[in-house]
Amino acid sequence: MRNLWLVTRREFLSRIRSGAFIFSTLIMMVALLGATLIPVLMQGSSEPLKVIVLDRTGKVYPPLEDAVARLRGGSRNVSLMLGEGDEERIMAEARAQNAAVLIIEGTYPGGLHARYLYTSMGDLSDAHLVLELLQQHVRAARLNERGLPPEVAVEVLQPLTIETRQLTAREERTANEFMGSIFLAMGAVMSVYLITVINSQFVFQGVLEEKVSRVVEVMAAAVRPTEMMVGKILGLGLLGVVQYAGMMAAWLAGNILSARAMDVPVGSITPQVALLIMAFIVLSYAMSSSVLAALGATVSRMEDSQTVVSPVLLLMMLPMFFITPVMSAPNGTLATVLSLVPIWTPTVMLLRVMLAEVPAVQVVISLAVLVATTGLLAWASGRIYRAALLTFGTRPTLKQLWQYLRTG
């Protein structure tokens, strides 16, 4: 036990003082902060949408300007300007002012034709702020031409107000509350994923560096291989706790800023979900770090490291490519199957639980399978680690790993 504590202490202190650890932690904090601010960045510009209107009919611009004036207080202000002259001059003016151009021509109101020319994606995504008002006015004018009074036409064309709410087992949530839960869920999933992947690679690199430098031969004379492996996992796990605290601070800051900028309530985590997050972090890290520690023990040269570790990291990364379909159907077949595969359970099941009502039996089964798989892989990795730690000159192959497993 004393040797185990010494190895754990050495791994923790040697890493936490290194510039590489501090730098990587800061980078991950910045990355996680940026990830939580993506919805805000996707909202587009806060500058008014500038639109130069070339009204060849002479009848559309005044009512359109009045409709836009009544639009104040929306997601983005709109600034209309009446264009005069030929199209080339107006195009040049629009490029200079970074504005969009709306050209209206034809016979008013039945034979109108409009063109909307934009200079950026923001102007395209917000085009509905002007074009919907234009359509409403033209429809009202056409109805008026057929004898329907303007005030009746406006009432008929008034858009229907529809409120959307998420139905859960305990309550109904508004769209804004649901958006807040998405921010929370994405941050939790990213934190579990990053802390597992980064710290597991620390274990792999630590084992590989000691083996390549032959330090392991000196350590093996005083410390048993099992104590070395478990000490590394525990020491770097404690290091992960420190890193996790920094990442959580960045994530919470980004989550709060995003929620306030988008005017959505900040989501909350129930005690059950908090315990589930902790369980997933511990089990996911224990599983991946034990596997990578064993693989690190089989490598004798730095050149072989990427060949060995890349397939494992690719498998761990795979659920991140399925985030969109899982969010679209948290209780669908794809999400359910992925959440029951142990290596993907921590990310997929956590995302499902935080976004939808997942049957309790599925959560229990996923945890049981994850615990069993973690125990089995830790046992097998320990045998491989003991057998391969002091072997040099061999390239890690599946056949060689099987031999290590049998003799370990």
Salt bridges, closest charged atoms under 4 A:
GLU11 OE2 - ARG10 NH1 2.91
GLU11 OE2 - LYS232 NZ 2.57
GLU87 OE2 - ARG56 NH2 3.18
GLU87 OE2 - ARG115 NH2 2.69
GLU105 OE1 - ARG56 NE 3.41
GLU105 OE2 - ARG115 NH2 3.78
ASP123 OD1 - ARG76 NH2 3.65
ASP126 OD2 - ARG76 NH1 2.75
GLU163 OE2 - ARG165 NH1 2.81
GLU172 OE1 - ARG165 NE 3.10
GLU210 OE2 - ARG10 NH1 2.86
GLU210 OE2 - LYS232 NZ 2.91
GLU217 OE2 - ARG214 NH1 2.79
GLU227 OE2 - ARG224 NH2 3.41
ASP304 OD1 - ARG301 NH2 3.31
ASP304 OD1 - ARG395 NH1 3.11
GLU357 OE2 - ARG170 NH2 3.88
